[in-house]
Amino acid sequence: MINPSVVFRRLIQQALNNFAIEPKVYVDETQRTGFTDYAEKLNGRLAMIGFVSLLALEALTGHGLIGWLTSL
């Protein structure tokens, strides 16, 4: 006859005997400061957003940046 407590203990031992696999650590070694490709791309994208925003402002208000700032 099978003893349920023995079966339960074996199942618990098998379940607790699993070891977690540690993930590999990834370190991004690209520089994020100074004149790097990342900084230049970010600066260019922000400049494009600002330029398009100024064009939209001029199209909506009929005034350029200087005229809009003097009317504040």
N, C-alpha and C positions, 0 to 999 in steps of 0.2 A: 504494500500500500504506500502511496506517495504522501509524504508529510507536506502539507501546504506551507508551513513555516519555513521549511528547508528550501522549497522552490522559490518562495518569496525572497529569502536571503540571497539566493544565487542570482535572482533577477536584479536585486538592488546592487550587488557587487559588480555585476556586469555593466549596469547603467552608470555606476560611479567610477568605473575603471577607465572611462574615456578621458583622454587628455586633449585639451584645446590646442589647436594649431595656432601658433602666434603669427600675426600678420607681419609681412616684411615692411620695414620702416623705409619710407621714401622721403628723401631730403632733396628739395629743389635747390640746386646750387646756382641758379641764375641770379645775377645781381639785380636788385630792384632800385638801386640809387645811382645817381650820376648819369652820365651820357650813355645809357644802354639802349638797346633796341626797344626794350619794353617802355622806357621813359619817353623815347622819341615817338613811338606809336601812340602812346596815351596823350602826349602833348598835341600831336597832330589831330587826333580825333576830337579832343576838346576844342581846339581852334576851329575845326570845321563846324562843330555844333554852335559855337559862338558866332561864326560868320553867317551861318544860315539863320540863326535867331535874329541877327541884325537886319538881314534882308527881309525877314518876315515882319519885323517891327516897322521898317520903312514902308513896306507895302501896305500894312494895316493902318498906320497913322498918317502917312503922307509926308512925314518928316524923317530926316536922318537921325543919327545918334546924337549929334551936337544939338540939333533943334529939339529933340525930345528931352534932352537933359536940361536945356534952358527953360523949357515950359513947365518943369516940375516946380 
